Amino acid sequence: MQYTRKHPHYSDAWFKLGNIYYRTGQYPAAITAYENVLQQQPKHEKSWYNLALTRVKQAEQVLTKGEAQLGGNRRLSNLKSRIVNGIK
């Protein structure tokens, strides 16, 4: 984090930071880091992939929380299953 403050235009550092945030479940911070890379390098394929993967994980978390609050809502369970197993 300190490195990205000193070198805000070093996209490799932002990408690695995004990966760390992702692995530790800090999805909003990971999204910010990947978006920073994409502002600097719009064709950074791995950042696009990781950003999408992070948003999928966020969606999975939201659906899990909704299921718990609603006592296993079938509609949310089906959507979560489609997201986790691939939408067909």
C-alpha positions in Angstrom: 0.0 0.0 0.0 2.8 2.4 0.8 4.5 1.6 -2.5 1.4 2.5 -4.5 1.2 5.8 -2.6 4.8 6.6 -3.6 4.4 5.2 -7.1 0.7 5.7 -8.1 1.3 5.0 -11.8 3.1 1.7 -11.3 0.2 -0.6 -12.4 2.0 -3.8 -11.6 2.0 -2.8 -7.9 -1.8 -2.1 -8.1 -2.4 -5.4 -9.7 -0.5 -7.3 -7.1 -2.3 -5.3 -4.4 -5.6 -6.2 -5.9 -4.6 -9.9 -5.8 -3.7 -9.6 -2.2 -7.1 -7.9 -1.4 -8.9 -10.6 -3.4 -7.2 -13.5 -1.6 -8.0 -11.9 1.8 -11.7 -11.4 0.9 -11.4 -7.6 0.8 -13.4 -7.3 -2.4 -14.1 -3.5 -2.5 -10.4 -2.8 -2.1 -9.5 -5.4 -4.8 -12.0 -3.7 -7.2 -10.5 -0.3 -6.5 -7.0 -1.7 -7.2 -8.0 -3.5 -10.5 -9.9 -0.4 -11.7 -6.7 1.6 -11.0 -4.7 -0.7 -13.2 -7.4 -0.4 -16.0 -7.3 3.3 -15.9 -3.6 3.2 -16.6 -3.7 0.2 -18.9 -7.2 -0.4 -20.4 -6.0 -3.5 -22.2 -4.7 -5.3 -19.1 -6.4 -8.6 -19.7 -5.7 -10.1 -16.3 -7.1 -7.1 -14.5 -10.4 -7.4 -16.5 -10.6 -11.0 -15.6 -9.8 -10.5 -11.9 -12.2 -7.6 -11.7 -15.0 -9.7 -13.1 -14.1 -12.6 -10.8 -14.1 -10.3 -7.8 -17.6 -9.0 -8.7 -18.8 -12.6 -9.0 -17.5 -13.3 -5.5 -19.3 -10.2 -4.2 -22.5 -11.4 -5.8 -22.1 -14.8 -4.2 -21.7 -13.1 -0.8 -24.8 -11.0 -1.3 -26.8 -14.0 -2.3 -25.6 -16.1 0.6 -26.4 -13.3 3.0 -29.9 -12.8 1.4 -30.5 -16.6 1.7 -29.7 -16.5 5.4 -31.9 -13.5 6.0 -34.8 -15.0 4.1 -34.5 -18.5 5.4 -33.2 -20.2 2.3 -35.0 -18.3 -0.4 -35.3 -20.6 -3.5 -35.0 -17.7 -6.0 -31.8 -16.5 -4.4 -30.5 -20.1 -4.1 -31.1 -20.7 -7.8 -29.4 -17.5 -8.8 -26.4 -18.3 -6.6 -26.2 -21.7 -8.1 -26.3 -20.3 -11.6 -23.5 -17.9 -10.8 -21.3 -20.4 -9.0 -21.8 -23.2 -11.5 -22.0 -21.0 -14.6 -25.1 -19.3 -16.1 -26.6 -21.5 -18.8 
